């Protein structure tokens, strides 16, 4: 109908600048030329029109547009914007990925030593223990406590105490395997999870770590040592039961004079 009216206006050489209501009976459904593509598409969809007359603020004819042309226009604009902002969107996406990685890192790491924190360790323990049970494998857990750490802080200050913890953490990272999971359990305590390691091999490794700590030098501290408690995991263990056994072995090491390894 609208197309026919437009052709009729042109054929009759009538004034196309006159208000469209001059030639069409009221009410007249028209679309303002300032309307957005979305508004035009919504108008056509709500009215169930295939095409629409476009007018200016005074109601004068500005043209006619079809639903197909609007969809094509919308797609062209979308394609243009996508191409124009593709690089910028890529950079934004890359930035978001980096920020998410940073947030995940902060949520899972101890800020001083950069070792796993207790929360992350508990999640990794669950996964490792489940894998051990499914594969009918072995796994051991080691608890470490830095001997007389309070005395180090009291004598040399907390800054020196922090350097001792960082040095021990670096020692663990350099001597352990990639699959071993190290955690700063809290204060001067550490926990190490050793996949595919029985208690005998865990005990031997603990002795090795103990010896390296004893040979460490962190000036002005004159002597650094640590006590170790070792246990082998069972199928029915959870984190608490495993840590409790290792902690009991650690207590035995302390009562035996410290700077030694005990197993439970």
N, C-alpha and C positions, 0 to 999 in steps of 0.2 A: 504493500500500500504506500509506504513512504517513498520507495523508489519511483513509483508511478507518479506521485505528486511532484517530486523533484523534476522528472522529465516533463511533466505538464507545465510547470513553471517556466522551464527553459524554452519549451516549444511555443508557449504563448507570449514569450518575451515580456513576462511580467516582472515587476520590481522584486527581485530576490532579497533586497535590503529591508523590505517591509516586514513587520512582525509576522511570524509564521501563522499566528492565529487568524490573520486576514484571509488565509486560503483554506484553513482547516477548522472544522467544527470543534467547539469546546466540549469536554476537556481535552487538551492537547498534551500528549506525553512526549516530552523532549528531554534532551540531556544538555547541560551547560558545557560549553567548550573548555572551561577551566577544570572540569572533572578529571580525576585520575583514571588510569587504565583500570584499576581495581574497581573504582566506583562505577565505571561504564559497564564492566563485565557483570557486576552485581545487579545493575539496573536491568540489563538484558535478561539475566537469569530470572530475576523476580517477575518481570513482565512477560517472560516467555517470547520475547521478540528475537528475530534473526538479525534485524538492523534497526538503527535508531537515527532520528533527526537530531542534529547538533545545532544549538542556538547560542547566541551571546547573551549578555545580561539584559539586553533590551528585547529579547525574544526574537531577534532577527536570525535568519538562516545562516549558519556557518558551514554546513556540509552534512554529510551522512556517512556513517561508518557501520560496517557489518560485524557480527560476532566473530566471524572467521578472521577479519582484519585485526580486531582487538587482540585475539589470542596470539596471532602472529606477531603483533607489536610487543605484547608482553614477553613472548619468548625471545624476541630479538634484543629487548632491553636486558633481560636476564642474562643472555649469552654475552652481551657487551660488558655488563657489570662483572660477570664471572671472569672474563678475560682480563678486564682492567684491574681487578683486585685480586687476581689469582696469586700473584707474588706476595702481596700483603697478607692475604689469608694464610698462605703457606708459612710466612714468618710468624704470624700469630699462633698458628697451630704448633709450630716448632717451639715457640716460647712457652706455650701451655704444657707441652710434654716435658720440657726442662723443669718448669716450676713444679709439676707433679712429682718428678723424680727427686727434686730437692726436698719437697715436703715429706715424701716417703722416707728419704734418707734421714731427715731430722727426727721423724717419728720412730725410727728403728735403731738409732745409734746413740751411744753415750757421747755427750758433747766433749768430754775431756779426752778420752782414749780412742774414740771412733770405733770402739768395739760394739757388738750388738748390745742393746739394753735388755732388761729382763723380759719386757713384753714381747719383743721380737724373738728372743731366745725361746720363750714358751711355745710360740707358734712353730718355730723350726723343730723344736723337740717333738711336738706332736706328729709332724710329718715324718721325721726321721724314725721315730719309734714305730709308727704304722708300717713304714717300709721295711724295718727290721723284722717285724712279726710276719709280714706277708712273704718275705724271702727266707724266713727261718734263719736269719743271720745273727750277728752279735754286735753289741755296741757298749761302750763304757763311758762313764762320766767321772770327771775329776773336779774337785773343789780346791781352790787355792786361797790361802790367807797370808798376806804379807806380815811377817813377824815384827812385833813391837812398832807397828806403824804409828800409833799414837805418840810414842816417844820421838819418832822422826819429826812429826809435825810440831810437837812441843819444843823440841831442841832447835830445829832448823827453820821452822815456819811452814805454813801450808803450801806455799809456792814450791818449795823443795819437795814436799810430800807429793804434790801433783806431778812433778818431774819424775819421781820414782815410779809412780803408777803408769805414766806414759812410756817410760823406758821398758818396764815389764811387759806392757801391752805390745810394744814393738818387737820385743823378744819372742813373744808367743806367735805373732804374725809371721816372723821370719823362720821359725823352727817347725811350725805345724803344717799339715797338708792343706790343700785348698778345700777339701771336703770337711775338714774339722771346723766346728762351730764354737767360737769363743765369745764369752759374754762377761761384761763387768756386772757382777751380781749385785754389788752395792758396796760403797766405801772402799775398803782395801781387799775385797773378796772378788774372785773370778771363778767362772765355771767353764769347763771345756767339755764338749760332746764329741766323742770319737767314734764315728761310724766304722763298722767292720773291724772292730778292735776288741779283743778279749781282755780280761782283767790283767793277765800276765804282761801283755804288750803295753797296756795302759800304765801299769806300774813302772815298767822300764822307761816309758816316755816321761812319766812324771819325775823320775829320778834324774833324767837328762835335763829337764827344765829346771829342776831344783838346783842342779850343779851350775847351770848357766846363770841363774839369778844370783847365786852365791859369789860368782866371779864378776858381777856387774859393778861398775863404778858410776855413781851419780854424786859428784861433788856438791857439798862438803860432807855427805854421808860417808861414814867410815866402813859400815857393814850393812849389807842388805841380804835378807834371807826370806824364805817362805815355807810354809807347811802345806802338805798335800793330803787329801783324802780321795781314795779311788774306789769305785764300785762298778760292777757289771750290771747292765740292765736286764730285767726280766720281762716276760711277755705281759704280765699283769701290772707292770709298773705304770704309774703316771709321773708327772714331773715332781710332785711333792714327795712321793715315796722314794724316788731315785735320789733326790737331793738330800732327803733325811738320812739315807744310808751313807752317802758321801760325806755329809756333815759330821756324822758319828765317827767316821774314819779320820776326818780332819781333827776332831776333838782329841782322838787318841794320839795323833801326831803332835799336837800341842802339849798334851800331858806328858809325852815321852821326851820333851825337851825342845820341841820345835825344829825347824830346818830338817825335816825328814818326811818320808812318805809312808802312809798307812793305808791298808785296803780293808774293805768290809763287804 
